[in-house]
Structure formats: structure tokens, C-alpha cells
Amino acid sequence: MEDRDRRLIKNVAAGDEAALEELMKAHMPSVHAVARRLLGDDALADDAAQETFLAVWRSASTYRGDAPVRAWLHRIALNKARSAARWRSVRRWLSLDALVNNEPDSATLADSIPDKAAEADPARENERSDRAERLRAAVESLPPRQKEMILLRLEGLEVGEIAVAVGAAEGTVKATLHQARANLERLLKEAP
């Protein structure tokens, strides 16, 4: 698979759109899943995943081949998701949290916009188990670096691939994953 991915990257660098499509078919689910878990929003994850492959299209010629393609793709995806999260908080701060009447006790613009995601599929929400919800909350409460590494590990990336994706040494990744697991265990024991 890695040889095929390297060949695809080389072809993408040469402007082969079909190679990009093949690369997207192979890696879009995993890239999207990482973005979804980091951002907590399907639409933002869709955008981040698309931006990841747009960046691949633009910068395939910069791929040096010293890291697995999958790790390189996930590094780009992490950067796009981080950027989306930053912009989301800036946009929320600039517009949605603005007071409607410029009065401290008035509703915010965010309060006046219905949350369609909450209404989307109540049956699916009912199917979630309590344990899965507690685990999600525990992962969300991890420090950002631990959260990113745990999510990449859940996507099946090996320690070496995670190291490349986050720009850290393998030993650092192992230590951070160990800390994250210990924190998750503690948080799950403390949860009601």
C-alpha cells in the first residue's frame, strides 16, 4: 500500500487528477474521521478533509518520501483541523457571541440561531451508550496534544506515523500516549 501511495503522490505532483482521486478514495475516511473527532462537527470536518487534499494537490512535489504517506496526510489534516478550530473560535467570538442589543443581559446571536445538529437524528442520539458518551467527554477533556495523539492512534496510525504527523520524537509520542491513557482511565473512574 505504501508503494502505491508513494506512486500516487509522485503522479499527483505531476498534475494527475486521477491519482489524487485514488489517493482520496484510499485515505479520505481516515482523514475525515480525525478531523471530525478533533472538531466535533461534520461540516467542519468535511471542509478540513477537503482542504487537506487541496493542500496535497498543491504541495505533492514537496513530499520528500522520508515519512509514510499516511502520516504525511494526517499531519496536513491535523494542521487543517487546528486551523478550522481556531477560526471557529474567532468567528464565534466576533459574531455569534455578540450581544443582540448590546446589553449584558440580552441574548447572544448564537442563542437566536437554532441548533439543527441537535434535532438532526434523535434516534441515533438515543442509541449512544453511556460509556461511549463518557469516553468522548474524557477524550475531549484531555490536553490538546494528548487528544490529537489518542485520536490518531484510534485511526490506526502506528507510533512512528503519529510522530511524523505531530512532529515529535517516537519516545515523546509513547510517553504522551501513556499519559493520555492514564488520564482517560482516571477520568472514566471519576465520571458518574
Secondary structure by P-SEA (a helix, b strand, c coil): caaaaaaaaaaaaaccaaaaaaaaaacaaaaaaaaaaacccaaaaaaaaaaaaaaaaaccccccccccaaaaaaaaaaaaaaaaaaaaaaaaaacccccccccccccccccccccccccccaaaaaaccaaaaaaaaaaaaccaaaaaaaaaaaacccaaaaaaaacccaaaaaaaaaaaaaaaaaaaaacc
